[in-house]
């Protein structure tokens, strides 16, 4: 039986009685030795070996029918994760008709790349020309050879298709809000003459921050006007006149609607950050999901898409300690909004290797760090020891039926800033794995991601300005 058929026959909702509450993580545990043994047995029975990133067939049939496939990563700087996500995305676009890739990146920056891949007006001449204009840290996350190759593949794929059939790439994060704010008035002016000028006047306090979070924080602390409240009347009009404005210029309407929404969410995120509110995370997560929903609408009622983000975003937060803190993720929201049968959450894991991260926020180019072998008793160690395959896929539906596999175990998570020199246990997120994810892709040894420019020199300012004038 194929992996897709075997998996779908056993798919279903989380077992009855397994409510997504953090208390489940605190209940008396089955003996750890039994948990480890059950994981080893399960992996030995269900692991599907993958010979290389060119060998996507076992997964393509499985993932193809879903509306949205979310693909994770353990770090933001692992080359192998990018390669596998890129190859899987290509297969889903070319073989299953997926229409877009949504990444944990800035909307306006990625929009420049999207113009190139979809052959839109005023696009750059190559993917590299666009990518070297990405100057917000951590630039290597998107200005890297894997994204360049993926963008060129999309550009070629789209060259043979009409606009309404082309596949795009988009950013879903609130960071980079300053560029979206700066470009918003010009986009409004395209929808209706005079609207941009009025918006510039209303948004003047917000625009003066030039996208600098610290400047916004200081204004909030000092109770100075931020201008963010002026977005309300723009949002309301976009909502009230959506049909007419969309007909005026669908592409510009999409840009305006997205920029307005993400700036609003960025404002909420930053205000909560100033207050040191633990839920400052949630406006970002909401923007992730709302952007994907907006893209599904933009590309058509039958469209499907792929999402790239960290495991801490694509996994269902209800089955981690995040739930007790009131934190949400796009993985949770996607299941709730679209239905579990429409969503596949693919977590990624590895045992050892190297990765790129910053030792501090803003460190130029980051640092290549060693990924130490996984701590025993964690998911990553179970995956390492379960079978000898270097790379394999593990479906998790059947694991939901085994109480031992529903015991919480740690899954490694490393952020964009990381102190090199070993990984403490707090680098592992306690998780009810079969409920947090629908499947896992394990790569035994991984290597660090490199940026396009090894010297990390700033691109020519005139090129940045030329490419940024689009919206």
WOFENDA-V63912 format. One record per residue. N is the residue number from 1. RES is the residue in three letters. PHI is phi in whole degrees, 0 to 359 (* if undefined). Layout:
BEGIN
N_RES_PHI ; N_RES_PHI
END
This chain:
BEGIN
1_UNK_* ; 2_UNK_293 ; 3_UNK_299 ; 4_UNK_294 ; 5_UNK_291 ; 6_UNK_301 ; 7_UNK_290 ; 8_UNK_294 ; 9_UNK_295 ; 10_UNK_253 ; 11_UNK_289 ; 12_UNK_168 ; 13_UNK_288 ; 14_UNK_305 ; 15_UNK_305 ; 16_UNK_302 ; 17_UNK_87 ; 18_UNK_255 ; 19_UNK_298 ; 20_UNK_282 ; 21_UNK_237 ; 22_UNK_295 ; 23_UNK_302 ; 24_UNK_299 ; 25_UNK_282 ; 26_UNK_253 ; 27_UNK_289 ; 28_UNK_306 ; 29_UNK_263 ; 30_UNK_298 ; 31_UNK_310 ; 32_UNK_299 ; 33_UNK_297 ; 34_UNK_292 ; 35_UNK_300 ; 36_UNK_299 ; 37_UNK_294 ; 38_UNK_295 ; 39_UNK_295 ; 40_UNK_299 ; 41_UNK_294 ; 42_UNK_295 ; 43_UNK_297 ; 44_UNK_300 ; 45_UNK_278 ; 46_UNK_251 ; 47_UNK_298 ; 48_UNK_248 ; 49_UNK_295 ; 50_UNK_235 ; 51_UNK_287 ; 52_UNK_196 ; 53_UNK_292 ; 54_UNK_280 ; 55_UNK_259 ; 56_UNK_259 ; 57_UNK_306 ; 58_UNK_300 ; 59_UNK_264 ; 60_UNK_299 ; 61_UNK_296 ; 62_UNK_291 ; 63_UNK_279 ; 64_UNK_307 ; 65_UNK_286 ; 66_UNK_283 ; 67_UNK_285 ; 68_UNK_224 ; 69_UNK_246 ; 70_UNK_256 ; 71_UNK_243 ; 72_UNK_261 ; 73_UNK_191 ; 74_UNK_276 ; 75_UNK_229 ; 76_UNK_269 ; 77_UNK_220 ; 78_UNK_246 ; 79_UNK_302 ; 80_UNK_298 ; 81_UNK_297 ; 82_UNK_297 ; 83_UNK_297 ; 84_UNK_295 ; 85_UNK_295 ; 86_UNK_295 ; 87_UNK_292 ; 88_UNK_295 ; 89_UNK_295 ; 90_UNK_301 ; 91_UNK_296 ; 92_UNK_292 ; 93_UNK_289 ; 94_UNK_280 ; 95_UNK_251 ; 96_UNK_241 ; 97_UNK_78 ; 98_UNK_296 ; 99_UNK_248 ; 100_UNK_206 ; 101_UNK_243 ; 102_UNK_247 ; 103_UNK_242 ; 104_UNK_285 ; 105_UNK_219 ; 106_UNK_288 ; 107_UNK_300 ; 108_UNK_292 ; 109_UNK_295 ; 110_UNK_292 ; 111_UNK_299 ; 112_UNK_295 ; 113_UNK_291 ; 114_UNK_299 ; 115_UNK_299 ; 116_UNK_291 ; 117_UNK_291 ; 118_UNK_262 ; 119_UNK_60 ; 120_UNK_273 ; 121_UNK_298 ; 122_UNK_60 ; 123_UNK_275 ; 124_UNK_292 ; 125_UNK_273 ; 126_UNK_201 ; 127_UNK_297 ; 128_UNK_298 ; 129_UNK_302 ; 130_UNK_286 ; 131_UNK_295 ; 132_UNK_287 ; 133_UNK_275 ; 134_UNK_285 ; 135_UNK_241 ; 136_UNK_268 ; 137_UNK_293 ; 138_UNK_264 ; 139_UNK_298 ; 140_UNK_292 ; 141_UNK_301 ; 142_UNK_235 ; 143_UNK_271 ; 144_UNK_216 ; 145_UNK_299 ; 146_UNK_293 ; 147_UNK_293 ; 148_UNK_301 ; 149_UNK_295 ; 150_UNK_298 ; 151_UNK_297 ; 152_UNK_293 ; 153_UNK_297 ; 154_UNK_298 ; 155_UNK_301 ; 156_UNK_292 ; 157_UNK_303 ; 158_UNK_287 ; 159_UNK_297 ; 160_UNK_261 ; 161_UNK_230 ; 162_UNK_292 ; 163_UNK_307 ; 164_UNK_290 ; 165_UNK_247 ; 166_UNK_280 ; 167_UNK_258 ; 168_UNK_244 ; 169_UNK_226 ; 170_UNK_216 ; 171_UNK_262 ; 172_UNK_239 ; 173_UNK_268 ; 174_UNK_270 ; 175_UNK_292 ; 176_UNK_81 ; 177_UNK_299 ; 178_UNK_297 ; 179_UNK_293 ; 180_UNK_296 ; 181_UNK_295 ; 182_UNK_294 ; 183_UNK_269 ; 184_UNK_299 ; 185_UNK_303 ; 186_UNK_295 ; 187_UNK_292 ; 188_UNK_298 ; 189_UNK_297 ; 190_UNK_291 ; 191_UNK_286 ; 192_UNK_204 ; 193_UNK_305 ; 194_UNK_98 ; 195_UNK_292 ; 196_UNK_297 ; 197_UNK_295 ; 198_UNK_296 ; 199_UNK_293 ; 200_UNK_300 ; 201_UNK_295 ; 202_UNK_291 ; 203_UNK_266 ; 204_UNK_309 ; 205_UNK_300 ; 206_UNK_289 ; 207_UNK_293 ; 208_UNK_291 ; 209_UNK_287 ; 210_UNK_53 ; 211_UNK_76 ; 212_UNK_271 ; 213_UNK_301 ; 214_UNK_299 ; 215_UNK_295 ; 216_UNK_295 ; 217_UNK_302 ; 218_UNK_298 ; 219_UNK_296 ; 220_UNK_294 ; 221_UNK_298 ; 222_UNK_272 ; 223_UNK_58 ; 224_UNK_268 ; 225_UNK_295 ; 226_UNK_254 ; 227_UNK_80 ; 228_UNK_294 ; 229_UNK_293 ; 230_UNK_287 ; 231_UNK_290 ; 232_UNK_302 ; 233_UNK_290 ; 234_UNK_292 ; 235_UNK_299 ; 236_UNK_297 ; 237_UNK_292 ; 238_UNK_300 ; 239_UNK_288 ; 240_UNK_292 ; 241_UNK_244 ; 242_UNK_304 ; 243_UNK_297 ; 244_UNK_293 ; 245_UNK_292 ; 246_UNK_296 ; 247_UNK_292 ; 248_UNK_300 ; 249_UNK_197 ; 250_UNK_305 ; 251_UNK_293 ; 252_UNK_291 ; 253_UNK_301 ; 254_UNK_300 ; 255_UNK_297 ; 256_UNK_295 ; 257_UNK_299 ; 258_UNK_290 ; 259_UNK_299 ; 260_UNK_298 ; 261_UNK_293 ; 262_UNK_290 ; 263_UNK_295 ; 264_UNK_299 ; 265_UNK_293 ; 266_UNK_298 ; 267_UNK_300 ; 268_UNK_297 ; 269_UNK_299 ; 270_UNK_288 ; 271_UNK_298 ; 272_UNK_292 ; 273_UNK_294 ; 274_UNK_300 ; 275_UNK_281 ; 276_UNK_54 ; 277_UNK_283 ; 278_UNK_298 ; 279_UNK_267 ; 280_UNK_299 ; 281_UNK_297 ; 282_UNK_295 ; 283_UNK_302 ; 284_UNK_297 ; 285_UNK_298 ; 286_UNK_296 ; 287_UNK_294 ; 288_UNK_306 ; 289_UNK_290 ; 290_UNK_296 ; 291_UNK_294 ; 292_UNK_298 ; 293_UNK_297 ; 294_UNK_295 ; 295_UNK_292 ; 296_UNK_299 ; 297_UNK_291 ; 298_UNK_297 ; 299_UNK_277 ; 300_UNK_119 ; 301_UNK_298 ; 302_UNK_260 ; 303_UNK_287 ; 304_UNK_223 ; 305_UNK_214 ; 306_UNK_247 ; 307_UNK_239 ; 308_UNK_250 ; 309_UNK_198 ; 310_UNK_296 ; 311_UNK_307 ; 312_UNK_292 ; 313_UNK_260 ; 314_UNK_277 ; 315_UNK_286 ; 316_UNK_280 ; 317_UNK_295 ; 318_UNK_295 ; 319_UNK_245 ; 320_UNK_219 ; 321_UNK_298 ; 322_UNK_302 ; 323_UNK_299 ; 324_UNK_296 ; 325_UNK_278 ; 326_UNK_78 ; 327_UNK_268 ; 328_UNK_241 ; 329_UNK_222 ; 330_UNK_295 ; 331_UNK_299 ; 332_UNK_297 ; 333_UNK_297 ; 334_UNK_295 ; 335_UNK_298 ; 336_UNK_291 ; 337_UNK_280 ; 338_UNK_256 ; 339_UNK_97 ; 340_UNK_300 ; 341_UNK_288 ; 342_UNK_258 ; 343_UNK_232 ; 344_UNK_234 ; 345_UNK_256 ; 346_UNK_254 ; 347_UNK_279 ; 348_UNK_240 ; 349_UNK_205 ; 350_UNK_206 ; 351_UNK_261 ; 352_UNK_203 ; 353_UNK_138 ; 354_UNK_218 ; 355_UNK_204 ; 356_UNK_251 ; 357_UNK_204 ; 358_UNK_267 ; 359_UNK_286 ; 360_UNK_210 ; 361_UNK_296 ; 362_UNK_88 ; 363_UNK_302 ; 364_UNK_305 ; 365_UNK_75 ; 366_UNK_67 ; 367_UNK_226 ; 368_UNK_282 ; 369_UNK_241 ; 370_UNK_274 ; 371_UNK_268 ; 372_UNK_288 ; 373_UNK_302 ; 374_UNK_298 ; 375_UNK_292 ; 376_UNK_303 ; 377_UNK_89 ; 378_UNK_260 ; 379_UNK_304 ; 380_UNK_300 ; 381_UNK_288 ; 382_UNK_301 ; 383_UNK_294 ; 384_UNK_296 ; 385_UNK_269 ; 386_UNK_293 ; 387_UNK_215 ; 388_UNK_270 ; 389_UNK_298 ; 390_UNK_285 ; 391_UNK_219 ; 392_UNK_202 ; 393_UNK_256 ; 394_UNK_235 ; 395_UNK_289 ; 396_UNK_242 ; 397_UNK_302 ; 398_UNK_294 ; 399_UNK_294 ; 400_UNK_293 ; 401_UNK_272 ; 402_UNK_252 ; 403_UNK_304 ; 404_UNK_295 ; 405_UNK_279 ; 406_UNK_266 ; 407_UNK_286 ; 408_UNK_293 ; 409_UNK_226 ; 410_UNK_282 ; 411_UNK_235 ; 412_UNK_300 ; 413_UNK_216 ; 414_UNK_238 ; 415_UNK_272 ; 416_UNK_287 ; 417_UNK_248 ; 418_UNK_211 ; 419_UNK_277 ; 420_UNK_291 ; 421_UNK_111 ; 422_UNK_101 ; 423_UNK_236 ; 424_UNK_287 ; 425_UNK_296 ; 426_UNK_287 ; 427_UNK_278 ; 428_UNK_243 ; 429_UNK_269 ; 430_UNK_301 ; 431_UNK_215 ; 432_UNK_273 ; 433_UNK_302 ; 434_UNK_294 ; 435_UNK_258 ; 436_UNK_290 ; 437_UNK_233 ; 438_UNK_262 ; 439_UNK_193 ; 440_UNK_228 ; 441_UNK_243 ; 442_UNK_254 ; 443_UNK_235 ; 444_UNK_300 ; 445_UNK_229 ; 446_UNK_239 ; 447_UNK_234 ; 448_UNK_289 ; 449_UNK_280 ; 450_UNK_249 ; 451_UNK_280 ; 452_UNK_294 ; 453_UNK_252 ; 454_UNK_298 ; 455_UNK_271 ; 456_UNK_54 ; 457_UNK_285 ; 458_UNK_291 ; 459_UNK_292 ; 460_UNK_304 ; 461_UNK_300 ; 462_UNK_295 ; 463_UNK_289 ; 464_UNK_302 ; 465_UNK_294 ; 466_UNK_296 ; 467_UNK_286 ; 468_UNK_279 ; 469_UNK_285 ; 470_UNK_302 ; 471_UNK_234
END
